[in-house]
Amino acid sequence: MTLLEICVDDAEGMADAIAGGADRIELCSVLELGGLTPTPGLMALARNAGVPVRSMIRPRGGDFVFSAREVDAMLADIDAARAAGLAGVVLGASRSDGTLDEEVLARLVAQAGSMPKTLHRAFDLVPDLAEAIEQAVALGFDTILTAGRARTALDGVDDLALVHRLAAGRITIMAGSGVTAETAPSILSRAPLPALHGACSELATPDSEAAARLGFVSPNRRRTSRQKVQALRAALE
């Protein structure tokens, strides 16, 4: 069966993802920025989720070229995820040319120790897929999250199929971005991947008109939809 990972950024989303059939959770904050490190409180709640939870380790939005201070913050966030009892972490770091920053990644991986590790979509910036896969395997990642160097996994399905072949079972290739009940069958028919990653979200309606009026509400905030998770789970089965 294809593993289904759902990314969430709040407690309600985590509950809905699990109830909808998620096999694993990627725990984040601020998914409208692509997902940042979750708060300690959310990590603590995730300890009793009932399914494996991997924490995003990303200190800010934007690119994946991190300063020394940002790396120090990421090392501390890895410690926080471990202390919270989470199953694993989600990491990534790039150089300005898009290649993986092996030096930074080696430090992050070492800090994570035996925790399972996903290399996030920093992978989608690399100019050489084969080289990046070898780097990820050598560093000790067990999973690569990728959209095949495209905006969506369906657009990048040819690269996804290539990456799956190049990985040759040494590391799990997990397709993410735009993965829904409608697109998953097409992706898997062309790239027989063992794992898919989706948000299964819908635009969030503000609960407070006053907060929205004063600019405290992000217009791009989304909420996990239990029904969409269920539909994606059904499509995989």
Backbone bond lengths (Angstrom), bond angles and torsions (degrees), N, CA, C in turn:
res aa  C-N    CA-C-N  psi(-1)  N-CA   C-N-CA  omega(-1)  CA-C   N-CA-C  phi
1 M - - - 1.463 - - 1.522 109.94 -
2 T 1.317 116.78 139.79 1.461 122.02 177.77 1.519 110.33 -69.57
3 L 1.340 116.65 126.58 1.462 120.45 176.92 1.517 109.45 -68.54
4 L 1.329 115.93 136.15 1.459 121.52 178.98 1.523 109.48 -113.77
5 E 1.329 116.05 113.83 1.458 121.88 174.97 1.522 108.58 -105.58
6 I 1.323 116.36 134.57 1.462 121.71 178.40 1.524 108.48 -118.40
7 C 1.335 116.01 130.64 1.458 120.41 176.60 1.524 109.30 -90.99
8 V 1.332 115.60 133.99 1.461 121.47 -177.82 1.524 108.85 -136.61
9 D 1.349 115.88 159.40 1.468 118.26 179.84 1.526 113.35 -132.56
10 D 1.335 117.08 14.71 1.458 119.20 173.99 1.529 109.51 -155.37
11 A 1.328 114.83 170.59 1.460 120.40 -174.51 1.528 112.14 -65.21
12 E 1.334 117.07 -40.83 1.463 119.95 179.99 1.522 110.54 -65.30
13 G 1.334 116.40 -40.07 1.451 119.76 178.33 1.515 112.28 -62.60
14 M 1.305 116.22 -40.02 1.463 120.00 178.35 1.528 110.44 -62.41
15 A 1.319 117.03 -45.23 1.459 120.64 179.47 1.531 111.13 -62.69
16 D 1.332 116.87 -42.10 1.466 120.03 -178.98 1.525 111.56 -69.28
17 A 1.330 117.08 -36.81 1.461 119.96 178.90 1.518 111.07 -64.27
18 I 1.310 116.63 -42.47 1.464 120.68 -179.43 1.525 110.42 -68.96
19 A 1.324 116.64 -43.28 1.466 119.99 178.17 1.522 111.44 -63.47
20 G 1.331 116.81 -30.10 1.464 120.78 -179.72 1.512 114.47 -79.59
21 G 1.341 116.80 -11.78 1.458 118.83 175.58 1.513 115.82 116.94
22 A 1.330 118.91 15.91 1.459 120.76 177.81 1.525 110.29 -65.32
23 D 1.332 115.47 137.86 1.463 120.69 175.33 1.527 111.47 -85.45
24 R 1.328 115.46 -26.54 1.456 120.49 -177.93 1.521 108.67 -152.08
25 I 1.323 115.99 153.25 1.461 122.36 -179.88 1.522 109.83 -115.05
26 E 1.329 116.80 134.62 1.455 121.36 163.34 1.525 106.19 -99.34
27 L 1.317 116.46 115.12 1.462 122.39 -174.10 1.523 109.78 -95.09
28 C 1.334 115.40 125.96 1.463 121.69 -175.45 1.527 109.68 -136.23
29 S 1.297 115.26 178.53 1.459 122.84 159.16 1.519 106.28 -124.78
30 V 1.315 116.55 158.77 1.474 124.67 171.59 1.533 112.16 49.02
31 L 1.313 116.17 63.34 1.465 119.86 -179.59 1.523 112.79 -62.65
32 E 1.347 117.06 -22.64 1.471 117.91 178.32 1.524 112.04 -66.39
33 L 1.336 117.97 -13.50 1.465 122.63 173.23 1.529 111.27 -101.97
34 G 1.309 116.62 13.10 1.457 120.36 -179.82 1.514 113.92 93.12
35 G 1.344 116.77 -1.27 1.454 120.61 177.87 1.512 112.85 98.84
36 L 1.341 116.11 118.34 1.461 122.55 176.45 1.526 109.13 -118.23
37 T 1.337 116.87 175.63 1.457 121.44 178.83 1.522 110.12 -57.79
38 P 1.333 118.26 131.84 1.467 120.47 178.98 1.526 111.58 -73.11
39 T 1.313 115.74 162.96 1.458 121.18 179.71 1.533 110.32 -72.21
40 P 1.334 117.63 156.89 1.468 120.04 175.47 1.527 112.67 -57.10
41 G 1.329 117.12 -36.57 1.453 119.71 179.28 1.512 112.78 -63.57
42 L 1.333 116.35 -42.65 1.461 119.78 178.83 1.523 110.52 -68.12
43 M 1.333 117.10 -37.93 1.466 119.96 174.93 1.518 110.63 -59.08
44 A 1.321 116.84 -42.32 1.467 120.65 -179.00 1.524 111.30 -63.10
45 L 1.329 116.91 -41.24 1.460 120.13 177.72 1.528 111.52 -63.87
46 A 1.327 115.70 -35.42 1.467 120.53 -176.04 1.521 112.56 -70.14
47 R 1.324 116.49 -16.29 1.470 120.00 -179.01 1.521 111.06 -57.28
48 N 1.324 116.84 -33.13 1.467 121.63 -177.18 1.522 112.39 -107.55
49 A 1.317 116.29 30.01 1.470 120.55 -174.99 1.521 112.77 -67.24
50 G 1.325 117.72 -30.64 1.455 119.92 -178.44 1.516 113.72 93.46
51 V 1.336 117.43 -10.32 1.463 123.07 173.03 1.533 106.42 -132.60
52 P 1.338 118.43 160.35 1.464 119.76 178.25 1.528 111.29 -61.41
53 V 1.322 116.01 140.79 1.461 122.53 179.81 1.521 108.77 -126.72
54 R 1.322 115.69 126.50 1.467 121.26 174.33 1.522 108.35 -110.45
55 S 1.308 115.78 132.93 1.462 121.22 -177.40 1.521 111.46 -92.74
56 M 1.316 115.85 130.70 1.453 120.19 169.37 1.521 109.02 -64.03
57 I 1.324 116.79 137.10 1.462 122.97 174.47 1.527 106.76 -120.66
58 R 1.324 115.41 94.32 1.469 121.99 -177.11 1.522 107.18 -152.35
59 P 1.318 118.71 115.60 1.459 120.83 -168.85 1.519 115.77 -80.82
60 R 1.322 117.40 -13.40 1.469 120.25 -176.58 1.517 108.78 -162.01
61 G 1.353 114.71 167.01 1.453 119.32 173.13 1.519 110.76 -77.46
62 G 1.333 115.45 176.28 1.458 119.73 177.98 1.512 112.34 98.22
63 D 1.326 115.29 -149.39 1.471 119.61 -175.33 1.525 110.94 -77.52
64 F 1.335 115.21 -174.81 1.458 121.37 -176.19 1.530 111.71 -114.39
65 V 1.330 116.11 22.90 1.466 121.72 175.99 1.526 106.56 -94.43
66 F 1.325 116.37 107.55 1.453 120.84 -169.13 1.522 112.54 -107.60
67 S 1.321 114.95 142.64 1.457 121.56 176.96 1.529 109.73 -78.35
68 A 1.331 115.82 169.93 1.467 120.48 179.54 1.524 110.62 -60.90
69 R 1.334 118.02 -40.03 1.464 120.60 179.21 1.525 111.37 -66.49
70 E 1.330 116.46 -38.31 1.462 119.84 177.98 1.526 110.96 -65.76
71 V 1.319 116.84 -37.88 1.466 120.16 177.04 1.524 110.01 -63.73
72 D 1.333 116.83 -41.32 1.467 119.91 177.22 1.533 110.79 -59.20
73 A 1.323 116.63 -41.22 1.463 120.23 177.82 1.528 110.92 -63.90
74 M 1.325 117.18 -39.85 1.461 120.89 179.65 1.526 111.38 -65.72
75 L 1.329 116.88 -38.13 1.467 120.13 177.21 1.524 110.26 -61.10
76 A 1.337 116.18 -42.12 1.467 120.36 178.67 1.527 110.82 -67.47
77 D 1.324 117.75 -36.67 1.467 121.01 178.56 1.530 111.15 -65.95
78 I 1.321 116.97 -35.58 1.469 119.71 175.54 1.521 110.00 -62.08
79 D 1.318 116.08 -43.29 1.465 120.05 176.98 1.529 111.11 -59.80
80 A 1.336 116.35 -40.01 1.467 120.46 179.85 1.523 110.93 -65.05
81 A 1.321 117.29 -39.72 1.468 120.48 178.80 1.526 110.55 -65.05
82 R 1.315 116.01 -41.17 1.469 119.31 177.74 1.533 110.26 -64.80
83 A 1.321 116.58 -45.68 1.467 120.35 -178.86 1.519 111.58 -61.88
84 A 1.338 117.32 -31.04 1.463 121.65 178.96 1.517 112.43 -76.61
85 G 1.323 117.01 -8.50 1.452 120.55 178.15 1.513 114.37 84.30
86 L 1.349 117.37 20.32 1.458 119.85 -179.65 1.526 110.77 -76.09
87 A 1.329 115.24 156.00 1.456 120.69 -172.37 1.516 113.19 -72.86
88 G 1.337 117.70 -34.27 1.455 119.67 -173.96 1.507 111.57 -165.09
89 V 1.333 114.77 -175.27 1.460 121.22 -178.16 1.521 110.13 -134.63
90 V 1.336 114.58 159.36 1.460 123.07 -179.56 1.523 107.05 -120.93
91 L 1.321 116.88 119.75 1.453 122.26 -169.04 1.523 111.38 -129.01
92 G 1.324 115.96 160.74 1.454 121.63 172.36 1.509 110.30 -175.67
93 A 1.331 116.58 147.81 1.467 121.74 176.11 1.515 107.70 -159.58
94 S 1.322 115.21 138.82 1.467 121.46 -176.47 1.513 111.15 -124.84
95 R 1.319 115.00 158.68 1.460 121.10 163.90 1.524 107.27 -89.16
96 S 1.320 116.27 170.83 1.463 119.84 -176.02 1.524 112.71 -65.02
97 D 1.342 118.14 -20.93 1.467 120.59 178.81 1.530 112.30 -89.11
98 G 1.340 117.56 4.50 1.459 121.36 177.80 1.509 114.51 93.41
99 T 1.334 117.86 -13.86 1.461 119.19 177.39 1.528 109.53 -68.85
100 L 1.318 115.87 156.12 1.459 119.97 178.19 1.525 110.11 -67.13
101 D 1.318 116.21 137.98 1.464 121.24 177.43 1.528 107.22 -86.51
102 E 1.325 115.59 90.61 1.460 119.99 -174.50 1.523 112.48 -63.00
103 E 1.319 116.93 -34.16 1.466 119.72 -178.84 1.527 111.05 -64.25
104 V 1.336 116.33 -48.37 1.465 120.16 178.44 1.529 110.31 -66.10
105 L 1.321 116.95 -44.82 1.461 120.00 -178.71 1.525 111.42 -62.07
106 A 1.321 117.63 -36.76 1.463 120.46 178.96 1.522 110.47 -63.01
107 R 1.328 117.72 -38.81 1.465 121.06 177.87 1.531 110.92 -66.64
108 L 1.330 116.53 -43.19 1.463 120.20 179.78 1.528 111.18 -65.01
109 V 1.319 115.61 -44.20 1.467 120.54 -179.92 1.525 110.21 -63.08
110 A 1.319 116.99 -42.26 1.461 120.36 179.45 1.534 110.66 -62.41
111 Q 1.329 116.10 -39.01 1.469 119.89 179.20 1.527 110.55 -65.04
112 A 1.332 116.35 -36.59 1.464 120.82 -179.43 1.525 112.34 -73.14
113 G 1.324 116.86 -22.89 1.460 120.14 177.15 1.520 112.56 59.91
114 S 1.319 116.19 -125.46 1.468 120.96 -175.28 1.527 113.43 -84.08
115 M 1.341 118.37 -1.02 1.460 120.16 178.51 1.531 109.92 -63.18
116 P 1.326 119.75 137.53 1.462 120.82 173.12 1.524 110.74 -58.55
117 K 1.335 115.21 145.81 1.469 119.67 -171.70 1.526 111.24 -134.75
118 T 1.332 115.50 129.57 1.467 122.46 172.79 1.519 109.09 -103.44
119 L 1.326 116.68 133.38 1.465 121.81 169.88 1.520 107.27 -87.94
120 H 1.342 117.00 117.51 1.464 119.37 -173.67 1.532 112.04 -80.94
121 R 1.327 116.17 -165.46 1.459 120.33 -168.55 1.529 114.86 -73.82
122 A 1.327 117.92 8.49 1.462 118.74 162.50 1.528 108.86 -54.46
123 F 1.331 115.74 -26.88 1.470 121.08 176.92 1.521 111.35 -58.01
124 D 1.327 117.29 -31.18 1.466 120.13 -175.57 1.521 113.39 -72.74
125 L 1.313 117.98 -5.58 1.462 121.46 177.78 1.520 112.64 -93.44
126 V 1.330 118.11 -8.73 1.466 119.79 -170.36 1.524 111.37 -71.78
127 P 1.342 116.99 142.29 1.463 119.92 177.60 1.522 113.36 -79.82
128 D 1.337 117.77 -22.34 1.466 121.77 -175.32 1.526 108.58 -128.43
129 L 1.319 116.37 106.10 1.458 121.11 -176.52 1.520 112.37 -64.05
130 A 1.311 116.94 -45.56 1.461 120.61 -177.08 1.522 110.88 -61.54
131 E 1.320 117.06 -43.75 1.458 120.89 179.04 1.528 110.64 -62.35
132 A 1.339 116.91 -43.64 1.456 121.08 -177.33 1.529 111.73 -65.81
133 I 1.316 117.37 -37.42 1.461 120.40 177.30 1.523 110.19 -63.09
134 E 1.330 116.85 -45.21 1.459 119.82 179.00 1.525 111.19 -61.66
135 Q 1.324 116.67 -38.77 1.464 120.50 178.19 1.531 110.71 -64.00
136 A 1.340 115.81 -44.98 1.466 120.35 -178.99 1.526 111.05 -62.39
137 V 1.319 117.17 -42.93 1.465 121.27 178.97 1.525 110.11 -63.79
138 A 1.336 116.60 -46.37 1.463 120.75 -177.94 1.530 111.83 -64.00
139 L 1.332 116.87 -34.22 1.455 120.82 -179.49 1.529 112.79 -73.02
140 G 1.327 117.05 -22.50 1.455 120.26 177.71 1.519 115.60 105.73
141 F 1.331 118.04 14.24 1.466 120.19 173.61 1.525 109.37 -69.79
142 D 1.332 116.72 147.06 1.465 119.46 174.25 1.520 112.72 -104.12
143 T 1.345 117.01 -11.53 1.465 121.80 -176.33 1.524 110.00 -145.04
144 I 1.325 116.18 143.01 1.468 122.72 169.98 1.517 107.88 -118.01
145 L 1.327 116.57 123.11 1.463 122.16 173.84 1.523 108.07 -93.42
146 T 1.319 117.16 122.80 1.457 120.08 -174.87 1.522 112.09 -151.72
147 A 1.319 115.08 151.10 1.465 121.76 170.97 1.516 110.02 -108.79
148 G 1.332 116.17 22.21 1.459 118.96 179.12 1.521 112.93 66.71
149 R 1.339 115.27 37.67 1.475 122.72 178.75 1.536 112.20 59.75
150 A 1.320 116.26 30.10 1.465 121.72 178.10 1.527 108.71 -129.28
151 R 1.336 116.34 174.10 1.466 119.88 178.52 1.519 111.91 -68.37
152 T 1.338 116.51 -35.44 1.455 120.29 178.50 1.526 109.50 -129.71
153 A 1.330 115.08 156.68 1.454 120.08 -179.37 1.529 111.85 -63.79
154 L 1.324 117.40 -34.14 1.463 119.58 178.89 1.521 110.33 -66.69
155 D 1.323 117.21 -39.48 1.470 120.22 177.28 1.522 111.28 -66.38
156 G 1.323 117.08 -32.09 1.459 120.90 -176.74 1.510 114.03 -101.10
157 V 1.326 117.82 21.07 1.463 120.46 -171.36 1.523 112.63 -63.68
158 D 1.325 118.97 -30.26 1.471 119.69 178.49 1.527 110.70 -65.72
159 D 1.335 116.38 -43.31 1.466 119.87 175.59 1.522 110.97 -65.94
160 L 1.327 117.76 -36.28 1.459 120.55 177.64 1.528 110.88 -60.46
161 A 1.314 116.16 -44.24 1.460 120.30 178.44 1.526 110.71 -63.02
162 L 1.344 116.62 -40.37 1.463 120.82 179.02 1.527 110.67 -65.29
163 V 1.313 116.46 -45.78 1.465 120.51 -179.60 1.530 110.49 -61.69
164 H 1.313 116.66 -41.12 1.465 120.77 178.31 1.529 110.35 -59.55
165 R 1.333 116.81 -42.33 1.465 120.10 179.10 1.522 110.89 -67.05
166 L 1.330 116.75 -42.90 1.459 120.65 -178.73 1.530 111.61 -66.47
167 A 1.321 116.46 -33.90 1.469 120.03 179.36 1.524 111.46 -66.41
168 A 1.308 116.45 -33.67 1.471 122.84 174.01 1.530 112.47 51.08
169 G 1.330 116.25 39.45 1.455 120.52 175.49 1.513 115.39 79.66
170 R 1.340 117.33 0.49 1.473 119.56 -178.59 1.519 112.77 -81.63
171 I 1.317 116.80 -20.43 1.459 122.76 -179.05 1.525 107.28 -152.23
172 T 1.310 117.77 142.87 1.467 121.83 -178.16 1.520 110.18 -77.67
173 I 1.315 116.53 129.00 1.461 122.17 173.80 1.524 107.39 -98.91
174 M 1.327 115.68 120.60 1.463 122.51 -176.97 1.528 108.95 -117.40
175 A 1.316 116.97 120.28 1.462 121.38 -179.67 1.512 110.53 -80.94
176 G 1.330 116.19 135.36 1.448 121.19 177.04 1.510 111.58 -143.68
177 S 1.317 116.83 159.68 1.464 127.49 -178.97 1.531 110.43 93.15
178 G 1.320 114.22 111.74 1.455 119.77 179.55 1.517 113.77 72.19
179 V 1.319 117.87 19.44 1.469 121.46 179.37 1.521 108.56 -85.59
180 T 1.314 116.16 116.98 1.460 123.09 -178.87 1.522 109.42 -137.45
181 A 1.316 115.96 175.87 1.460 120.01 176.22 1.522 111.25 -59.73
182 E 1.333 116.39 -28.91 1.462 120.39 -178.32 1.530 112.06 -80.12
183 T 1.333 117.34 -36.30 1.475 119.75 -174.81 1.523 113.33 -92.99
184 A 1.322 118.12 -24.88 1.464 120.73 -174.27 1.531 113.47 -56.72
185 P 1.337 119.85 -45.69 1.466 118.35 -179.76 1.529 112.96 -59.97
186 S 1.327 117.77 -38.90 1.466 120.46 178.99 1.521 111.30 -66.73
187 I 1.344 116.57 -40.42 1.462 120.25 178.71 1.522 110.16 -62.67
188 L 1.317 116.73 -48.84 1.458 120.31 -175.33 1.528 112.86 -71.15
189 S 1.318 116.88 -26.10 1.468 119.01 178.63 1.527 111.31 -69.76
190 R 1.334 116.21 -24.67 1.477 120.71 -178.87 1.516 112.99 -105.43
191 A 1.329 116.65 -20.08 1.461 121.47 178.23 1.520 107.25 -140.32
192 P 1.314 119.37 99.60 1.469 122.62 -173.33 1.529 112.09 -75.07
193 L 1.311 115.78 72.30 1.457 121.93 -173.40 1.527 111.69 -84.03
194 P 1.325 117.36 150.74 1.471 119.89 179.76 1.518 114.49 -85.10
195 A 1.351 117.63 -6.36 1.468 119.60 -175.95 1.519 110.72 -151.31
196 L 1.328 115.64 144.76 1.460 122.82 174.86 1.529 108.88 -128.55
197 H 1.330 114.46 151.47 1.461 122.05 -176.64 1.521 107.71 -131.05
198 G 1.326 116.86 127.54 1.459 119.71 -179.42 1.514 111.70 -142.25
199 A 1.321 115.35 162.63 1.460 121.33 174.82 1.521 110.86 -95.19
200 C 1.341 117.36 -34.44 1.472 121.50 179.47 1.526 110.49 48.89
201 S 1.316 116.01 50.49 1.460 120.44 -173.19 1.516 111.52 -115.73
202 E 1.315 114.46 168.45 1.459 122.11 174.49 1.522 108.20 -139.26
203 L 1.322 116.02 156.99 1.458 120.09 -177.18 1.525 109.93 -58.99
204 A 1.330 116.29 132.00 1.459 121.83 -178.22 1.526 110.74 -83.22
205 T 1.309 115.58 132.71 1.463 121.11 174.10 1.524 108.65 -86.52
206 P 1.329 119.15 128.04 1.472 120.15 -178.84 1.522 111.36 -58.26
207 D 1.326 115.70 136.47 1.464 120.83 178.19 1.526 111.59 -83.57
208 S 1.326 116.46 -15.32 1.464 120.69 -177.38 1.520 109.45 -132.63
209 E 1.325 116.77 112.06 1.461 120.52 178.26 1.525 110.85 -64.88
210 A 1.328 116.90 -34.13 1.459 119.96 179.69 1.520 110.94 -65.19
211 A 1.330 117.19 -41.58 1.457 120.80 178.76 1.521 110.44 -64.99
212 A 1.322 116.42 -39.89 1.455 120.03 178.17 1.526 111.31 -64.49
213 R 1.321 116.38 -40.46 1.459 121.12 -178.51 1.529 111.47 -63.15
214 L 1.328 116.50 -34.09 1.457 120.65 -178.31 1.528 113.16 -90.47
215 G 1.322 116.91 4.75 1.453 120.62 174.16 1.512 115.55 84.06
216 F 1.352 117.73 17.62 1.454 120.39 179.82 1.525 112.90 -86.60
217 V 1.323 116.93 -5.27 1.460 121.39 -175.28 1.520 109.44 -109.28
218 S 1.329 116.48 128.61 1.460 120.55 176.79 1.530 109.34 -74.93
219 P 1.334 118.20 128.33 1.471 119.43 179.42 1.523 112.65 -69.17
220 N 1.336 116.70 -13.53 1.465 120.60 -177.76 1.525 113.03 -104.15
221 R 1.323 117.42 6.14 1.459 119.47 -178.43 1.524 110.54 -66.90
222 R 1.344 115.16 138.86 1.450 120.94 -179.15 1.523 109.63 -126.50
223 R 1.322 115.85 160.95 1.459 122.10 178.75 1.524 109.45 -123.14
224 T 1.316 115.11 142.56 1.457 120.38 175.80 1.526 109.88 -63.18
225 S 1.321 115.87 134.51 1.463 121.93 178.15 1.527 109.48 -105.30
226 R 1.343 115.89 115.80 1.464 119.30 177.83 1.516 110.88 -58.69
227 Q 1.337 116.46 -38.03 1.468 120.38 -178.94 1.534 111.75 -64.70
228 K 1.328 116.31 -38.08 1.471 119.14 179.26 1.524 111.18 -70.58
229 V 1.328 116.80 -36.07 1.455 119.57 175.40 1.525 109.77 -63.53
230 Q 1.329 116.40 -45.32 1.463 120.67 178.94 1.520 111.24 -60.09
231 A 1.326 116.59 -40.78 1.466 119.98 -179.56 1.529 110.86 -65.84
232 L 1.326 116.44 -40.62 1.473 119.82 178.67 1.521 110.40 -66.91
233 R 1.325 116.66 -41.76 1.473 119.78 177.16 1.536 110.29 -59.45
234 A 1.329 116.29 -43.13 1.472 120.34 -179.86 1.524 110.76 -64.99
235 A 1.328 116.83 -37.58 1.469 120.38 -179.87 1.525 110.73 -64.70
236 L 1.327 116.64 -32.88 1.465 120.37 179.96 1.528 112.61 -76.19
237 E 1.323 115.53 -23.03 1.471 119.46 -177.71 1.518 112.01 -93.51
